[in-house]
Amino acid sequence: MKVGDLVLALRKECDEALHWARECGCWFCCNESNGVGVVVERLNEKGVQHSGGYWAVMFEAGEWRLYGAEIELLSETQ
């Protein structure tokens, strides 16, 4: 993964039943985000791969920080 890649947040903390009832308290639901964003910055050293790295991702609702294990790569930049 790298800056510019299009990603999807896996939203593991999102309660599916509460999500559809609009009662989930996760950041994505509270901000009505679809979970699709662009990687804007790597927040850990390149040699550190704990949990797939740590990334700042810009979503339509604003910037949120996630581990690589919490996001799925949709499209890579060239």
C-alpha positions as a Markdown table, in Angstrom:
| # | Residue | x | y | z |
|---|---|---|---|---|
| 1 | Met | 0.0 | 0.0 | 0.0 |
| 2 | Lys | 1.2 | 3.5 | -0.7 |
| 3 | Val | 0.0 | 7.2 | -0.8 |
| 4 | Gly | -2.6 | 7.7 | -3.5 |
| 5 | Asp | -4.1 | 4.2 | -3.3 |
| 6 | Leu | -7.9 | 3.9 | -3.2 |
| 7 | Val | -9.0 | 1.8 | -0.2 |
| 8 | Leu | -12.1 | 0.6 | 1.6 |
| 9 | Ala | -12.3 | 0.6 | 5.4 |
| 10 | Leu | -13.3 | -2.9 | 6.6 |
| 11 | Arg | -15.2 | -1.3 | 9.6 |
| 12 | Lys | -14.8 | -4.3 | 11.9 |
| 13 | Glu | -16.0 | -2.2 | 14.8 |
| 14 | Cys | -19.2 | -1.3 | 13.1 |
| 15 | Asp | -22.2 | -3.3 | 14.3 |
| 16 | Glu | -24.1 | -4.4 | 11.2 |
| 17 | Ala | -27.5 | -4.4 | 12.8 |
| 18 | Leu | -27.0 | -1.0 | 14.4 |
| 19 | His | -25.4 | 0.3 | 11.2 |
| 20 | Trp | -28.6 | -0.2 | 9.2 |
| 21 | Ala | -30.7 | 1.2 | 12.0 |
| 22 | Arg | -28.4 | 4.3 | 12.0 |
| 23 | Glu | -27.6 | 3.7 | 15.6 |
| 24 | Cys | -24.0 | 2.5 | 15.3 |
| 25 | Gly | -21.5 | 4.7 | 17.2 |
| 26 | Cys | -18.5 | 4.0 | 15.0 |
| 27 | Trp | -16.7 | 7.0 | 13.3 |
| 28 | Phe | -17.9 | 5.9 | 9.8 |
| 29 | Cys | -21.6 | 5.7 | 10.8 |
| 30 | Cys | -21.5 | 8.9 | 12.9 |
| 31 | Asn | -20.0 | 10.8 | 9.9 |
| 32 | Glu | -22.2 | 9.0 | 7.3 |
| 33 | Ser | -19.1 | 7.8 | 5.5 |
| 34 | Asn | -19.2 | 5.0 | 2.9 |
| 35 | Gly | -15.7 | 3.9 | 3.9 |
| 36 | Val | -14.0 | 4.5 | 0.6 |
| 37 | Gly | -11.0 | 6.8 | 0.8 |
| 38 | Val | -7.5 | 7.7 | -0.5 |
| 39 | Val | -4.3 | 7.0 | 1.4 |
| 40 | Val | -2.7 | 10.4 | 2.2 |
| 41 | Glu | 0.2 | 9.5 | 4.5 |
| 42 | Arg | 2.1 | 6.6 | 6.0 |
| 43 | Leu | 2.3 | 7.1 | 9.7 |
| 44 | Asn | 4.9 | 4.5 | 10.6 |
| 45 | Glu | 8.4 | 3.7 | 9.4 |
| 46 | Lys | 8.5 | 1.8 | 6.1 |
| 47 | Gly | 10.4 | -1.2 | 7.6 |
| 48 | Val | 7.7 | -1.7 | 10.3 |
| 49 | Gln | 4.9 | -3.9 | 9.0 |
| 50 | His | 2.9 | -4.5 | 12.2 |
| 51 | Ser | -0.7 | -4.9 | 11.3 |
| 52 | Gly | 0.0 | -3.9 | 7.7 |
| 53 | Gly | 1.4 | -0.5 | 8.6 |
| 54 | Tyr | -0.4 | 2.6 | 10.0 |
| 55 | Trp | -2.0 | 5.0 | 7.5 |
| 56 | Ala | -3.9 | 8.3 | 7.3 |
| 57 | Val | -6.8 | 7.9 | 4.9 |
| 58 | Met | -8.9 | 10.8 | 3.6 |
| 59 | Phe | -12.6 | 9.8 | 3.4 |
| 60 | Glu | -15.5 | 12.1 | 2.2 |
| 61 | Ala | -16.1 | 12.8 | 5.9 |
| 62 | Gly | -12.5 | 13.7 | 6.8 |
| 63 | Glu | -9.2 | 12.1 | 7.6 |
| 64 | Trp | -9.1 | 8.9 | 9.8 |
| 65 | Arg | -6.2 | 6.7 | 10.8 |
| 66 | Leu | -6.2 | 3.0 | 10.3 |
| 67 | Tyr | -3.9 | 0.0 | 10.3 |
| 68 | Gly | -3.4 | -1.8 | 7.0 |
| 69 | Ala | -5.2 | -4.8 | 8.4 |
| 70 | Glu | -8.3 | -2.6 | 8.7 |
| 71 | Ile | -8.4 | -1.5 | 5.1 |
| 72 | Glu | -8.8 | -3.3 | 1.7 |
| 73 | Leu | -6.9 | -2.1 | -1.3 |
| 74 | Leu | -9.4 | -1.2 | -4.1 |
| 75 | Ser | -7.0 | 0.4 | -6.7 |
| 76 | Glu | -3.3 | 1.1 | -6.7 |
| 77 | Thr | -1.7 | 4.3 | -8.0 |
| 78 | Gln | 1.0 | 3.8 | -10.6 |
